[in-house]
Amino acid sequence: MRTDRPSYLFVLNWALDRPGGVNEAVFGLAREIGMASPDYDPIVAIAGWDQHPTPPHVRNTEAVSLRVRDPLDGGWGVFLAALATMPRDAWTLSRFLRQRRVEVVNAHFPSAGVYLFLLLRRLGWYRGQVILSFHGSDVARLSRLRGFRRRVWSYIISSADIVVTCSRDLGRKVLDLVPSASVVPIHNGADLIGFETPAARTGPRRSLLHIGKFELNKGQDILLRAFQCLLETIPEARLTLIGSDGPDRKRIEALIAELGLETSVDMFCNVPHKEVPAFLGRADLFVLPSRAEAFGIVLLEAGAAGLPVIATDVGGVPELIEDGVTGLLIPPEDEIRLEAAMRDLLLNTEKADRLAKTWHARSLNGWSWQRAAGEYLAAVRGENERSSWE
């Protein structure tokens, strides 16, 4: 519902019903800012050149589509086209920002199209703040840029009022790229209401679950090879892979067949997030063998569901999981250690229960979107200190 309050504008570059952690973060933050803050009305926008049919409300949050071209999304033709349409695009966008009294623009997994908001501010047509929120693979992509694109992104990042990263580890990576960036690490939260009553588990633990986009960084190939070895000692074990479609989906399907795991592995693609609690409720052990992981919201969800967790000691994961206390941490790319850890927690019920109980209690204490939204608003008010985390 529109009010006379200023607006906090969240910006995404893709469909609002797309599964994945970035959309969950945006809608979790938008909901809490709308409920808890007397200062802002949240709006979620798709910003892109292709117009997306957008309903007026998504998940009880106002939604809009903004025509903002990414000048780096292609070759010189795209860049020159962006220059040609920039005056009209800038005028249209500035009119929207004025009409909706936008005071904060918060771009998540930002594209270079965010330059238009920065340009409007330089021209004096927008007087609010610009926040960039990075989630992991976006920073990895920027680190591979060179030449003109690298310089443009360095300017964009250094010009933003705040650069939010979902872990301290990711914050250090941003500062390696752009030392002048105003980085504020804010851990993501999770919607844990539907997970708060883990079912009592009786009998042996045999069901393993992994949730993650089908891409190389998630390490599903390592998991499958480790699981193949696990079946030699626990032949009745079953593994479920669920996640959003990605560049490795077909390769993972082929690997399942190559390893002869068709009867022991179930794979589900593009599962709606509302169905995730049911998968967690049927599992006995959660495994996240990522090669890179900025945060890992799904680890919080697994903890809230009462599952013991195994994850790799990468990125921001050690900021969540304490090895041997709330879960097991193993090195990445190590299928031998992974198999041993899975076998340990499937057979050692007492240890698995102890880890699950401790992580369940911690995951429900302090990892809410309400806490994350409060930290975002504190950053907007200038209450965060960069020196407090470096």
C-alpha positions in Angstrom: 0.0 0.0 0.0 1.4 3.4 -1.0 1.8 6.0 1.7 3.3 9.4 1.9 6.6 8.0 3.2 9.8 8.0 1.2 10.7 4.8 -0.7 13.5 2.3 -0.4 14.0 0.9 -3.9 15.4 -2.6 -4.3 16.8 -3.3 -7.8 17.1 -6.7 -9.4 18.1 -7.6 -13.0 15.9 -10.6 -13.5 12.4 -12.0 -13.0 11.0 -11.5 -9.5 9.8 -15.1 -9.3 13.2 -16.5 -10.1 14.4 -19.1 -7.5 17.6 -18.4 -5.7 19.2 -16.8 -2.7 19.4 -13.3 -4.1 15.7 -13.0 -4.6 15.1 -14.4 -1.1 17.4 -11.8 0.3 15.6 -8.9 -1.5 12.1 -10.0 -0.5 13.2 -10.8 3.1 14.8 -7.4 3.5 11.9 -5.6 1.8 9.3 -7.3 4.0 11.2 -6.4 7.2 11.9 -2.8 6.2 8.2 -2.4 5.3 7.0 -3.9 8.6 9.5 -2.6 11.0 10.7 0.8 9.7 8.6 3.9 10.0 10.9 5.6 7.5 10.4 3.8 4.2 8.0 2.1 1.8 9.8 -0.8 0.1 9.6 -1.2 -3.7 11.2 -4.0 -5.7 12.2 -3.2 -9.3 13.3 -5.2 -12.3 15.8 -2.9 -14.0 16.6 -3.9 -17.6 16.2 -2.9 -21.2 13.8 -5.7 -21.9 10.5 -4.9 -20.3 9.1 -7.6 -18.0 5.4 -7.9 -17.3 5.4 -7.3 -13.6 2.3 -7.6 -11.3 1.8 -4.6 -9.0 2.6 -6.7 -6.0 4.9 -9.7 -5.5 5.0 -11.4 -2.1 3.0 -8.5 -0.6 5.6 -6.0 -1.8 5.1 -3.3 -4.5 6.8 -4.3 -7.7 7.7 -2.2 -10.8 9.7 -2.6 -14.0 12.3 0.1 -14.9 13.9 0.5 -18.3 17.6 0.7 -17.5 20.1 -0.4 -20.1 23.4 -2.1 -19.0 26.0 -0.4 -21.2 28.5 -3.3 -20.7 26.1 -6.1 -21.5 27.6 -6.7 -24.9 30.0 -5.2 -27.4 30.5 -1.6 -28.5 27.1 -1.6 -30.3 25.4 -2.0 -26.9 27.6 0.6 -25.3 26.8 3.1 -28.1 23.1 2.3 -28.0 23.2 3.0 -24.2 24.8 6.4 -24.8 22.1 7.2 -27.5 19.2 6.4 -25.2 20.8 7.7 -22.0 19.1 11.2 -22.0 15.6 9.7 -22.4 16.3 6.9 -19.9 17.7 9.3 -17.4 14.7 11.6 -17.6 12.3 8.7 -17.2 14.1 7.3 -14.3 14.5 10.6 -12.5 10.8 11.3 -12.9 10.0 7.9 -11.2 12.5 8.6 -8.4 10.9 12.0 -7.7 7.3 10.7 -7.9 8.0 7.9 -5.5 10.3 10.0 -3.2 13.0 7.4 -3.4 15.7 8.0 -0.8 17.6 4.7 -1.1 18.5 2.8 -4.2 19.8 -0.7 -3.2 20.9 -2.8 -6.2 21.5 -6.5 -5.5 23.8 -8.5 -7.7 24.2 -5.2 -9.5 24.6 -4.8 -13.3 26.5 -1.9 -14.8 23.1 -0.3 -15.4 23.4 1.1 -11.9 25.6 3.8 -13.4 22.4 5.6 -14.4 21.4 6.2 -10.7 24.9 7.5 -10.0 24.7 9.8 -13.0 21.4 11.2 -11.9 22.9 12.0 -8.5 25.9 13.7 -10.1 23.5 15.8 -12.1 21.6 16.7 -9.0 18.4 14.9 -10.2 18.6 12.3 -7.4 19.7 13.2 -3.9 19.4 9.9 -2.1 21.9 7.1 -1.4 23.0 4.3 -3.7 23.9 1.0 -2.1 25.4 -2.0 -4.0 24.8 -5.4 -2.4 27.1 -8.2 -3.6 26.4 -11.9 -3.0 29.4 -13.9 -4.2 29.6 -14.9 -7.8 29.0 -11.3 -8.8 32.3 -10.3 -7.2 34.0 -13.3 -8.8 32.7 -12.2 -12.2 34.0 -8.6 -11.6 37.5 -9.9 -10.6 37.9 -11.4 -14.1 37.2 -8.1 -15.9 40.1 -6.2 -17.5 40.6 -2.9 -19.3 37.7 -0.6 -19.9 35.1 -2.8 -18.1 37.3 -3.0 -15.1 37.7 0.7 -14.9 34.0 1.4 -15.3 33.2 -1.0 -12.4 35.9 0.5 -10.2 34.2 3.9 -10.7 30.8 2.5 -10.0 31.9 0.7 -6.8 33.9 3.6 -5.5 31.0 6.0 -6.2 28.5 4.0 -4.2 27.6 5.3 -0.7 27.8 1.8 0.7 28.9 -1.5 -0.7 27.2 -4.3 1.3 28.7 -7.8 1.2 27.0 -10.9 2.7 30.2 -11.9 4.6 33.4 -10.4 5.8 35.4 -12.7 3.5 33.5 -11.3 0.5 34.1 -7.8 1.8 37.8 -8.3 1.8 37.6 -9.5 -1.9 35.8 -6.3 -2.9 38.4 -4.2 -1.2 41.1 -6.1 -3.0 39.4 -5.0 -6.3 38.5 -1.4 -5.2 40.4 -0.3 -2.0 38.4 2.9 -1.8 35.0 1.1 -1.6 32.9 1.8 1.5 32.4 -1.8 2.4 30.0 -2.9 5.1 29.6 -6.7 5.6 26.0 -7.6 6.6 25.2 -11.3 6.9 22.1 -12.4 5.2 19.2 -13.8 7.1 16.7 -16.6 6.4 13.0 -17.2 6.7 13.0 -19.8 9.4 9.4 -19.8 10.6 8.5 -23.0 8.7 11.6 -24.8 9.9 11.3 -24.3 13.6 9.9 -27.6 14.7 12.3 -30.4 13.4 10.7 -33.8 13.3 11.9 -36.4 15.8 14.3 -38.7 14.0 14.1 -42.4 14.8 16.2 -45.2 13.3 19.5 -44.8 11.4 20.3 -41.7 9.4 20.4 -42.6 5.7 19.0 -39.7 3.7 21.4 -36.9 2.5 20.3 -33.6 1.0 22.1 -31.0 -1.1 20.5 -27.7 -2.2 22.3 -25.4 -4.6 22.3 -24.0 -8.1 23.6 -26.5 -10.6 27.0 -24.8 -11.3 30.6 -25.7 -10.8 31.1 -23.7 -7.6 28.5 -25.8 -5.7 30.6 -28.9 -6.0 27.9 -31.4 -6.9 30.4 -33.4 -8.9 32.6 -33.8 -5.8 29.5 -34.8 -3.8 28.5 -37.5 -6.3 31.9 -39.1 -6.3 32.1 -39.1 -2.5 28.6 -40.5 -2.4 29.5 -43.3 -4.7 32.3 -44.3 -2.3 29.8 -44.0 0.6 27.5 -46.6 -0.9 30.3 -49.2 -0.4 29.7 -49.1 3.3 26.2 -47.7 3.5 24.4 -49.2 0.4 21.0 -48.1 1.6 22.0 -44.4 1.6 20.1 -42.0 -0.7 21.0 -38.6 -1.9 18.7 -35.8 -3.1 20.0 -32.9 -5.2 17.7 -29.9 -5.6 18.3 -26.4 -6.9 17.8 -23.9 -9.6 18.9 -24.5 -13.2 22.5 -23.7 -14.1 25.3 -24.3 -16.5 26.2 -27.6 -14.9 22.8 -29.3 -14.8 23.3 -31.5 -17.8 26.8 -32.4 -16.8 25.5 -33.5 -13.3 22.8 -35.6 -14.9 25.4 -37.2 -17.1 27.7 -37.8 -14.1 24.9 -39.5 -12.2 24.5 -42.0 -15.1 28.3 -42.4 -15.5 28.7 -43.3 -11.9 25.7 -45.7 -12.0 23.8 -43.7 -9.3 20.4 -43.5 -11.0 18.7 -45.7 -8.3 20.3 -43.9 -5.4 20.2 -40.2 -6.4 17.1 -38.0 -6.9 17.5 -34.7 -8.7 15.0 -31.9 -8.8 15.4 -28.6 -10.7 13.8 -25.2 -10.0 12.0 -26.3 -6.9 9.9 -23.4 -5.5 11.3 -22.1 -2.2 8.1 -22.8 -0.4 8.7 -26.6 -1.0 12.2 -26.5 0.6 11.0 -27.1 4.2 9.4 -30.4 3.1 12.7 -31.6 1.6 14.6 -30.7 4.7 12.0 -32.4 6.8 12.6 -35.7 5.1 16.4 -35.5 5.2 18.8 -36.8 7.8 22.0 -34.9 6.8 22.6 -31.7 4.8 25.8 -31.4 2.7 27.2 -28.2 1.0 30.5 -29.1 -0.7 31.0 -25.7 -2.4 34.2 -24.6 -4.1 33.2 -21.0 -3.3 30.4 -19.8 -1.0 29.9 -16.2 0.0 27.4 -17.0 2.7 25.0 -20.0 2.4 21.5 -19.2 3.5 20.5 -22.8 3.0 22.9 -23.7 5.9 20.7 -21.7 8.2 17.5 -23.3 6.9 19.1 -26.8 7.4 20.0 -25.8 11.0 16.5 -24.5 11.7 15.1 -27.9 10.3 17.3 -29.7 12.9 19.8 -31.2 10.4 23.5 -31.8 11.1 25.5 -30.1 8.3 28.7 -30.7 6.5 30.2 -27.8 4.5 33.5 -26.8 3.0 35.8 -24.4 4.7 35.5 -21.6 2.1 34.3 -18.0 1.8 31.9 -16.9 4.5 30.9 -20.5 5.6 33.3 -20.4 8.7 31.5 -17.2 9.7 28.4 -19.4 10.2 29.6 -23.0 11.0 32.0 -23.7 13.9 33.8 -26.9 13.1 33.0 -29.7 15.5 30.4 -27.6 17.3 27.7 -26.7 14.9 28.7 -28.8 12.0 31.7 -30.3 10.2 34.0 -28.3 7.9 36.1 -30.0 5.3 38.5 -28.7 2.6 37.1 -28.1 -0.8 37.8 -30.5 -3.7 38.4 -33.4 -1.2 36.0 -36.2 -1.9 37.8 -38.6 0.5 37.4 -36.2 3.5 33.8 -35.6 2.4 32.9 -39.3 2.2 34.5 -39.8 5.6 32.5 -36.9 7.2 29.2 -38.2 5.6 29.9 -41.7 6.9 30.8 -40.4 10.3 27.5 -38.5 10.8 25.3 -41.2 9.3 26.7 -43.9 11.5 27.5 -41.8 14.7 24.0 -40.9 15.7 24.9 -39.3 19.0 27.5 -37.0 17.3 25.0 -36.0 14.6 22.3 -35.3 17.1 24.6 -33.1 19.2 25.8 -31.1 16.2 22.2 -30.7 14.9 20.9 -29.6 18.3 23.6 -26.9 18.7 23.2 -25.6 15.2 19.4 -25.6 15.4 19.6 -23.3 18.5 22.2 -21.0 16.9 20.5 -20.8 13.6 17.3 -19.5 15.2 19.1 -16.9 17.3 20.2 -13.8 15.4 20.0 -14.9 11.8 16.6 -13.3 10.9 15.9 -10.9 8.1 14.7 -8.5 10.8 18.3 -8.4 12.1 19.7 -8.0 8.6 17.2 -5.2 7.7 18.1 -3.4 10.9 21.8 -3.5 9.9 21.0 -2.2 6.5 19.1 0.7 8.0 21.9 1.4 10.4 24.3 1.6 7.4 21.9 4.1 5.7 22.1 6.2 8.9 25.9 6.0 8.9 26.1 3.9 12.1 28.5 1.2 10.7 32.2 1.5 11.0 34.5 -0.2 8.4 37.3 -0.5 10.9 35.2 -2.7 13.1 35.5 -5.7 10.9 38.7 -5.4 8.8 
